[in-house]
């Protein structure tokens, strides 16, 4: 039995507990403390941790991941909390997947806040309500490389995004807090929305491909 814990990173692609294009994987929503240990007890042989809960309930515990690994269960992590836990538990056999995991493993990424997002509940399909910092920075970098924004604009918007609490980290709040002229703010907001880089989704799908 292959279990994936995912919510906003695969939003819109999970139906009745199954991921689009990967019917052999069972998706259980974002993980909280005890979920990994429970699925091991229920017979999981492979676990993919993508999204996790951490504010309203306790987050997935390192010790339950180590317990799963000790019992021979393959545990993968990517994209969000999974990338964090994979970097923290790589020495014990947890397998990290994707660019965000690589950032945490190398020390380029440090803060948990970089992947945190406010999202809707399961009843609303975990719709993301804010932007993850890793996605904002990747989107701004791509816009700068395409000469759609200037270097000064990129630096200021990255600085603002890092300063915002994850529950308030939206393009609208970023632009409102910037010194960019009003007309230009609308242009930048539109192009960032149109050419958004979703690193979390990209890494989540890379994990799904590995498990599939």
GUMI-525936 format. One record per residue (C-alpha): residue in one letter; x, z, y; residue number from 1. Coordinates in pm, whole numbers. Each point is the difference from the previous one (the first is absolute). Layout:
N
- r	east	up	north	k
- A	X	Z	Y	NUM
...
end
This chain:
212
- r	east	up	north	k
- X	0	0	0	1
- X	140	-108	338	2
- X	-118	194	303	3
- X	46	-88	367	4
- X	-71	237	287	5
- X	-84	-211	305	6
- X	-244	-4	290	7
- X	66	-151	345	8
- X	308	-196	-113	9
- X	-220	-210	-231	10
- X	-319	26	205	11
- X	-250	-272	-81	12
- X	161	-87	-332	13
- X	-131	272	-232	14
- X	-339	-27	-167	15
- X	-141	247	-250	16
- X	343	151	-49	17
- X	172	-334	-70	18
- X	248	-185	219	19
- X	-54	-368	77	20
- X	207	-211	-239	21
- X	112	302	-204	22
- X	-287	106	-227	23
- X	231	194	-230	24
- X	73	255	276	25
- X	-236	286	76	26
- X	-9	95	369	27
- X	-89	361	77	28
- X	21	11	381	29
- X	266	196	193	30
- X	161	280	-203	31
- X	-12	368	80	32
- X	180	289	-164	33
- X	-81	19	-370	34
- X	-119	-360	-40	35
- X	324	-124	-156	36
- X	16	291	-246	37
- X	-365	-56	-88	38
- X	45	-369	-77	39
- X	302	77	-217	40
- X	-211	249	-196	41
- X	-266	-271	-35	42
- X	249	-242	-156	43
- X	151	-204	283	44
- X	316	-181	-108	45
- X	77	-160	339	46
- X	-84	136	345	47
- X	30	-179	334	48
- X	-15	222	306	49
- X	-79	-187	322	50
- X	-224	212	223	51
- X	-37	376	1	52
- X	-205	261	181	53
- X	181	270	194	54
- X	-200	148	286	55
- X	-331	121	-135	56
- X	141	79	-347	57
- X	344	66	-148	58
- X	213	-312	-53	59
- X	125	-118	-342	60
- X	260	250	-116	61
- X	356	-100	-86	62
- X	-16	226	-305	63
- X	-292	-190	-153	64
- X	192	-327	43	65
- X	303	155	-172	66
- X	-229	129	-274	67
- X	-139	-349	-56	68
- X	351	-147	-17	69
- X	108	270	-245	70
- X	-286	-103	-229	71
- X	114	-362	0	72
- X	-257	-132	247	73
- X	131	-277	227	74
- X	-72	94	361	75
- X	29	-256	282	76
- X	-37	50	374	77
- X	-39	-232	297	78
- X	-144	-68	345	79
- X	-110	341	123	80
- X	25	348	-154	81
- X	113	-179	-315	82
- X	308	-130	181	83
- X	80	350	126	84
- X	-35	164	-341	85
- X	198	-280	-168	86
- X	292	54	239	87
- X	-16	375	-58	88
- X	-30	-28	-379	89
- X	214	-309	-69	90
- X	281	212	-144	91
- X	-240	123	-269	92
- X	-129	-342	-102	93
- X	-285	-87	235	94
- X	17	-371	84	95
- X	-34	-110	361	96
- X	-134	-342	95	97
- X	13	-189	329	98
- X	147	3	347	99
- X	-146	331	115	100
- X	137	178	-305	101
- X	340	-157	68	102
- X	-13	133	356	103
- X	-64	356	-116	104
- X	258	-25	-280	105
- X	269	-120	242	106
- X	-81	255	269	107
- X	-106	-267	249	108
- X	-349	153	-16	109
- X	-23	378	14	110
- X	-336	118	135	111
- X	-309	22	-221	112
- X	-189	-97	315	113
- X	129	-357	-23	114
- X	-251	-85	-276	115
- X	-285	234	96	116
- X	-338	-152	88	117
- X	-343	124	86	118
- X	-257	-168	-224	119
- X	-366	11	-95	120
- X	-122	176	-318	121
- X	-55	-161	-338	122
- X	-362	-81	90	123
- X	136	-234	270	124
- X	271	-145	-223	125
- X	286	193	166	126
- X	-11	-232	303	127
- X	313	67	212	128
- X	-87	138	344	129
- X	353	14	142	130
- X	322	-194	-47	131
- X	298	123	-202	132
- X	320	21	201	133
- X	188	-212	-256	134
- X	-253	-279	48	135
- X	5	25	380	136
- X	379	-19	13	137
- X	7	-295	-243	138
- X	-268	-181	201	139
- X	181	56	330	140
- X	332	-112	-152	141
- X	-163	-320	-128	142
- X	-160	-66	339	143
- X	337	51	169	144
- X	171	-238	-245	145
- X	-267	-262	74	146
- X	58	49	375	147
- X	-362	112	43	148
- X	111	324	165	149
- X	319	93	181	150
- X	262	248	-111	151
- X	-98	248	272	152
- X	-366	-20	-104	153
- X	92	56	-364	154
- X	217	303	83	155
- X	-267	161	216	156
- X	-281	-55	-250	157
- X	208	132	-291	158
- X	84	309	207	159
- X	-369	56	79	160
- X	-108	-56	-363	161
- X	252	256	-123	162
- X	-124	252	254	163
- X	-368	-37	-92	164
- X	-152	227	-265	165
- X	-89	-202	-309	166
- X	-371	65	61	167
- X	25	-172	338	168
- X	242	-278	-92	169
- X	-193	-315	83	170
- X	93	-317	187	171
- X	-252	96	270	172
- X	156	342	59	173
- X	349	-148	0	174
- X	-88	-259	262	175
- X	-189	250	217	176
- X	307	227	11	177
- X	240	-283	87	178
- X	124	-123	336	179
- X	-87	-360	-94	180
- X	-230	-164	263	181
- X	-369	-5	-96	182
- X	-27	-374	-65	183
- X	314	-1	-210	184
- X	-126	299	-199	185
- X	-298	-206	-114	186
- X	227	-287	-102	187
- X	231	226	-200	188
- X	-288	186	-166	189
- X	-155	-331	-107	190
- X	321	-143	-143	191
- X	84	324	-184	192
- X	-344	-3	-158	193
- X	28	-366	-96	194
- X	351	23	-149	195
- X	-6	351	-145	196
- X	267	74	-261	197
- X	-144	226	-270	198
- X	306	139	-177	199
- X	-204	266	-177	200
- X	-230	-257	-159	201
- X	292	-224	-88	202
- X	179	283	-180	203
- X	-321	117	-165	204
- X	-53	-346	-149	205
- X	362	-6	-117	206
- X	-67	319	-195	207
- X	-321	-145	-144	208
- X	198	-306	-114	209
- X	259	221	-173	210
- X	-268	199	-182	211
- X	-205	-307	-90	212
end
